Amino acid sequence: MKRILLKLSGESLMGNSAYGLDADALAYYVGEIKKVVDKKIQVGIVVGGGNIFRGVQGASKGFDRIQGDYMGMLATTINSIAIQSELTEIGVKAKLLSGLPIERVAEAMSSKQAIEYLEAGYVVIIAGGSGNPFFTTDTAAVLRALEIKADVILKGTRVDGVYDKDPEKFSDAVKFNTISYDEAIEKNLRIMDQTAFTLCKENNLPIIVFNVNKENNLKQLVEGEKIGTIVK
C-alpha cells in the first residue's frame, strides 16, 4: 500500500462517553495514524459525525432530512478539526479539506490539491461528507478514496472484520476473511451502504474492515499482514 483512505466512525471518538469527543480516544487514533505516516504511507481520512449529531438529535424531536444531513456534515467538520489539531500537536503535518465550503476553516475539496498535499507528506483530512444531502459518510469515503486514487479503503471498526451476524451478540458468528461486494449486499451485512459498494465495485476499489481499537493493527495492515476482512 502506498496511499490509503482511512474511514473512522464519529462514535469511535466518543471513548466511553455517551456522545462528544473524548481526549484519550482522539489521542489514541491520532497516535495510530502517526505510526502509518512514519512508514511513509500517504494517508487520507474521512470521519463520521455520529458522536456529535446523534447527541444533538437526542435533545430534539428530529429534523428535516436535508437540514439533518447538513448538520451531520458540520459534525464531521468538528471531528476533522479535532483530528487535524491533534496531529499537528504531535508533529504530523495535516491539511483539512471539505466538500462543504467553510472558507475560514477548511480548503475546498479538490482531487488535484488533495493529491499534491499527500505527495508532499501531509495527512489529508476530508470533512463535510460529499457536500450534498442524502449521501452517507461511507459513500463520501468511497468518493474521496477514488478522488485521491487510494489503493484501498481501511474501515476502522470495533470488531476484527466482517461476520455473518453480530459477533458481539452471537458467539457462533462466523468471520469472513474475504467477501465480494455482491455477497455482502445479498447477505445484508451492512458493512457500507449499497451506493458505496456500487462505487467500489465499479472502480475495483477494495475495502478492508478491521478492528481499529487494537493497538498497532493499522500499522500491521499497511505492512501487509492479513488482518480483518477484505471486501472486493
N, C-alpha and C positions, 0 to 999 in steps of 0.2 A: 504494500500500500504506500502510495506517495501522498495522496490527498484524500482526506475523509470528511464526511459531514456527520457530526455527532448530534443526535436528536435526544434532548432531555425533556422530561415532563416538568411542568411547573411544580407539581406535587413533590418531586424529588427534592426541591429546595426548601420544603417545609420542615425537614427534620422530624422531630416528634411533636411539632405544633399542629394545631387544627387548621391553620392557614397562615399565610405570610411567608417571610424569609427567615430562615434560621442561619445564624452566622457560622456555626460549626459545619452545617451541611454545605453551605456555599464554599467554605474554605476547603472542605474535602474534595468536592468536584473539581474545583479550580486546581488543586494540587495534583489530581489525577490527569487533568488536561496538560499540565506543565510537563509531566513525565513523557507524554507523547510528543510535545513540542521539542523537548530535549533530544528526541530521537530523529529530529529533522523531518517530521511528518507535518504536512500542511493541514491545518485544522479549520474547518468551518463549523459553526454551532448554530442550531436553531433550538430555542427553548419554548415550552408552552407557558401558559399563564394561569393554569387552574388553581395554583396556590393563592393567587390574589383575587381573581374574578369570582371564583366559587365562594370565597369569603364574603364578597360584596353581595352575591346572589342570595346568600343565606340570610341577609338582613333586609331583603326586599321581597316583593311579590313577583319578581321576574321582569324581563324586559322584552320589548320588540326584538325579533331575531336579528335584524340588521343592526340596531343600536347595540344589542348584546355582543355581536361579533366584533364591532369596533371597540367596545370596552375590553374584550378579550385581547385584541391586538395591542391595546395600550398596556395591558397587564404583561404581555410578553416583552414589551419595551422596558418596563420596570425591572423585570428579571434580567434582561440583557445588559442593562446599565450596571446592575449589581455585579454580574459576571465580568464585565469589562473592567470595572473598578478594582475588583479583587485580583484579576490577572495582572493589571498594571502594578498593584501593590506588591506582588511577588516577583516583579521584574520581567513579566511576559508582555511583549508588545501586542496590543489588541486594537482593532478597529470595529466600530459599531455602524452597521448599515441598516436601513429599514425599508420595507416595502410600503410602509405607511409614512408619508412625508412628515417629519418632525425636525425642522431645519436646525434648530439650536442644539438638538440632542444627538442626531444621527445623520449621516450622509444618506442620500437616496440610493437604494439598491441598484447596482449596475453590475452586470456579469463581468464586463471588462475591468472595472475598478476593483471588484472583489478578487479576481484572479491576480491582478497586479499586486494587491496587498498580500495575498497568500504567498506569492513568489518572492516577495520582499521580506518574508519571515513573520508577518503578522498573523495572529489568530483573528479570523473574521467572524463576528457575531452578527447574525442577520435577524433583526426583530420585525415586528409588525405583520407576522404571518405572510399571506400572499398580497396583502394590501387591499383585499376585497372580501366582503362578507360571503357566507355560505361555503367557505373552504376551511378545513381543519388545519391545525398546525402540522399534522402528519403530511397532508398534501403539500403544504407550504415547504416542509423539509425536503420532500422529493423534488419539488420545483427548484429550490435553491441548490440542491445537490447536482441537478442537471446543469444549472446555470454556471456553477463553478467547476464543472467537469470532474466531480468527485469520483473516485474509484468505487466507493461503497458508502452506504448509509449505515452508521452504527447506532442502533436504537437502544439506549440505556434504560433498563427496567429494574425492578427489584427481584425478578426471578431469573434463573440461569438459561433461559431460552424459551422456545415455543412448545407447549404441551397440548395434548388432545382435549384437556379440560384443566380447570384452575388447580394448579398444584398446591395452592395454599388452602384449598378446601377439600381436595380429594387425594388421599395418599396413594391411590393406584393410577394417578395421572401418568401418561407416557410422554416422554420428551422426544421431539423430532430433532435429529442432527441436521437434516436438510429437508426442505419442503418447497414445493413450487407455489407460485402465486395463485394459480388456479385451484390447487388443492386447499390452500389456506382459505380462499374465498368459499369454496364448496363446503368446507368443514365449519365455516363461520367462526374462525378462530380470533377474529378481531385484533389482529396484530397492528394493522393500519386500515384505514377506510378503503373502500373499493376504488375510489378515484386515485388515491396514492398508489395502490397496487397496479392499476392500469398504466399509470405513467411509468412505473418501474419496469413492468413487463415490456411495454412498447420500446423502452430505451435500454433494455438489458442491464438495468442497474440493480445489483444485489443489495439485500438488507441483511445485516447480522443483528439478531436480537440477543442481548447478553445482560448479565447482572452487573450493573454499573456500581453497585454498592459493595462489591467485593474488591478489596484493595488490590491494585496492580492488574486487574482484569483488562482494563482499557489498553495499558501498555503491552501486555502479553498478546492481546489481539492483533495489534499493529505489527508485532514482531512475528506473527504468523502462527501462533498457537491456535488450536481448534477449541474455541470457547463459544458457548451459546449455540444458536440455530441460524443456519444460512437459509434465507428465503430468496429463491432465484427462479 
